[in-house]
Amino acid sequence: MSSLLVKVPPSPRKPAAPGRPKDPEKRAAILAAAQRLFLIHGYERVSMDQIAAEAGVSKLTVYSHFGDKDSLFGEAVRAHCEQGMPTSLFDEDAKTPLRERLEVIGHAFFTMVMAPDAVAGHRILCSPQVTASTLPSVFWEAGPQRVQEAFAALLERRIAAGELAIEDPQRASAFFFTLLKGDPHAQAVFGYRCADQAHDTDEHISAVVEMYLRAYAVR
């Protein structure tokens, strides 16, 4: 038993695995810096050194949190989507009428994609340098795919409750968000119409929800 009392020198602490957050505040600062710089300069013209300087951390810290620039870009997109459309938005509440739930989700999505920084980010994704890279798939999986899968799960619960008749919830989910974007988002991306000039937002979202329910609601 006495041998158990012998102090053994502590073994050297192993460095944290890449991508494992050490400090939530530093992680948040890096994400915010990356979002700002990507929107201002585009993905290709932003280096990890610039992001580190903007966030007030070392480049090693950036790499230890996110691994590489592609992963950082994906996490920046995920953080933006989570802020605009948190997971709690899709939590089920059977007491909330279906139309009301769809309108709440519709407003959150439309507000997010029509924000000036989101429109600027969409233009960056359409640039030749980005379309020829792996970034479109990184963006899709971190943003639209996450939102569509969460909404499809909500649809499935409403189908089980007998409120909706949908054969393919995944496809129906994609339809909903495509309808919400509609002409207003395309016009904002083209610069034909400013994102903050969407004075008929309520009317647009109500029309989309009405069309959606006419197609899928059980009567």
SULGI-V822990 format. One record per helix or strand of 2 or more residues. SS is the DSSP state (H for helix, E for strand). FROM is the first residue (numbers start at 0). TO is the last residue. Records with the same first field share a line. If there is no record, write none. Layout:
SS: FROM-TO  FROM-TO
//
This chain:
H: 1-4  23-40  47-54  58-65  68-83  86-89  97-113  115-124  127-130  134-141  143-159  168-189  194-196  200-215
//
